[in-house]
């Protein structure tokens, strides 16, 4: 069987099931095979009926003695059955599954797993898992039963049945791809055994051995793909080296024109970037730093060097707000030096063709076919994870030159070091891990409901003294039936305006507003025509309001620590004391303890690593950790696994640079993809 074939090739999977499987990123037979359970129900204890005690989780096997539907007073059905084995009988109860009377008629041999309870003063199995006994091996009962990531219309029971069939069909088609010496070194299960045992383990020990093998494989794939991309970039692309020594005088005058001194971290990053730009292979560097750490200035210095060497620079940002912010900053820095800076967004265009600019800043509008860029020497991409691979590739191809532009990626998204070193192993990394001098730590407090009114009074007092401008962040734009306890920006704006801050000037900002409306609101806030801006997390990136000194975050327990840190970075951008108030309605000690870390940790990467350890990279109470990709089974918090697989990947490519002697591993890498987590 061809494991790369579409899942539709399997029996009984029509278009409806294909659509549901696609929601779980299952498109091929191999995808289904590698859709691993995230936990197991332990139904391995098979008991006789006579020995059952209330509160036990057990499996019993016997025959249906009788079964019937009972109509209740509240117009619902109960399915009541009696099952008998050689030691006695017990009642079985289900709710609103009327089909069971036909599916499980009397004399049917069944296996049932669940909790023994008391129902109508009698022992009973209530809502147990069940299956008809057709042989010695069971799938849904009487064993460690796998529980899978599900979606509407695709239950774990359906997935178990299909995967069990698939394992029987393709047992001989699962080819081992790891080198024999690696298997021997770590005493790994063979691939076919690992896949079989991860889905239907004989015991917990076997399930753990299977998981260890598959986690190792996935992290090894991540490292290998990253290293191979770096190798391809280094060996197959050529760039125009920039001269530095020729323009020492101009660069010195640029330093002197700055109204501030660069931090040691900024100087270190500039030195690393200049070293890259002087080479004849294209730079591919990630510049990571907290909000307000001065990454844009570092990028502007690189753009100025490109200008001095006769090349154009392009900066692409994910939103118009951020693009406008960069345009303002870069124009302020470079225009006095004779650099023509242009802007290209969906609502504003200042450049028609290449000769019109030396630097162009923009959004996705930069990809427009009508915009020509004749001599792109440097491309800067801000918040890379917010762009698709195809978009970045299109930007790189916007010229007819034989050389590849140098690429600098910037991010303010706090990425755990383990993730950065793994996922961005194909990039050289620079960290701006030092804030400009004069910046004060933003004092942060977790505020319980009982102190909410007091916080409002304090804010009103500071506004009255002209000592504060305030962000109030709500998780959503509008109320949702499923999130009725969470404050929404539109409704909260009206409540605050009419009940809490009746004498203050309030504005509203959210993602569904038109670009011109957003710009107008931001300008009013920047010019201090507004005291308070009620907004969604759209302000997370790219909004610079020097006068803002307080940020209130509603429903703070719903955010990852890294995102809270980014939001906190909207204030504290001057030499005045600023504050971050984390409002939470949660009564969970664990949730509040997690938030308390914000009161004592002020380094983004450290908070991101902590949140990764506490909650993982995927769904985090309704939100995802921005910029962190979703692994199927491995974890970015497993530092030991990351180090081990990184070493194995490097050693493997050192002895076999093209994986010529590991053909099956090379083929597997072609089909392996990692699902990026996109921001909300």
Secondary structure, DSSP 8 states (H G I E B T S, - for coil): --TTSBGGGSTT--HHHHHHHHHTT--BHHHHHT--EEEEEE---B--GGG--TT-EEEEEEEEEEEEEEE-TTS-EEEEEEEEETTEEEEEEEES-TTHHHHT-TT-EEEEEEEEEEETTEEEEES-EEEE--SS--SSSSSEEEEE--BTTB-HHHHHHHHHHHHHHHGGG----S-HHHHHHHT---HHHHHHHHHS-SSHHHHHHHHHHHHHHHHHHHHHHHHHHHHHHHHH-------SGGGHHHHHHHHHHSSS---HHHHHHHHHHHHHHTSSS--EEEEEE-TTS-HHHHHHHHHHHHHHTT-EEEEE-SSHHHHHHHHHHHHHHHGGGT--EEEE-SS-B--SSGGG-SEEEESGGGG-TT---S-EEEEEEESGGGS-HHHHHHHHTSS--SS--EEEEEE-S---HHHHHHHTTTSEEEEE-S--TT----EEEEE-GGGHHHHHHHHHHHHHTT---EEEE-SBSS--GGGTTS-BHHHHHHHIIIII-TTS-EEEE-TTS-HHHHHHHHHHHHTTS-SEEEE-GGGGSS---TT--EEEETTGGGS-HHHHHHHHTTS--SSS--EEEEE-----HHHHHHHHGGGT---HHHHHHHHHHHH-SSEETTEE-TT--B-SS--TT-HHHHHHHHHHHHHHHHH-TT-TT-HHHHHHHHH---B-----
